[in-house]
Amino acid sequence: MEHVDTGRKLEVCSVYPKEANAWQNQIPIFASLATALLCCSCNTRTSLPTPFGSVNVRINQLIDQPESAGDFTR
């Protein structure tokens, strides 16, 4: 994703809570940021919640989405 106001790019990964690691940009799937991302597609602009307030981002790419390929076992 890309921060619309600053142009800063960030890659995040939604993971199960036990696998979450903020330093590696792995956010728990039940976090408000992760659930907001579930409804997004490429080139979507949206406002996402953060602990510091909302930020405007553009979703540039979805790198891996196992469920779209029928993989529900991860």
Helices and strands as residue ranges (DSSP letters): E 2-3, E 13-15, G 17-19, G 22-24, E 26-28, H 32-37, E 44-48, E 55-59, G 66-69
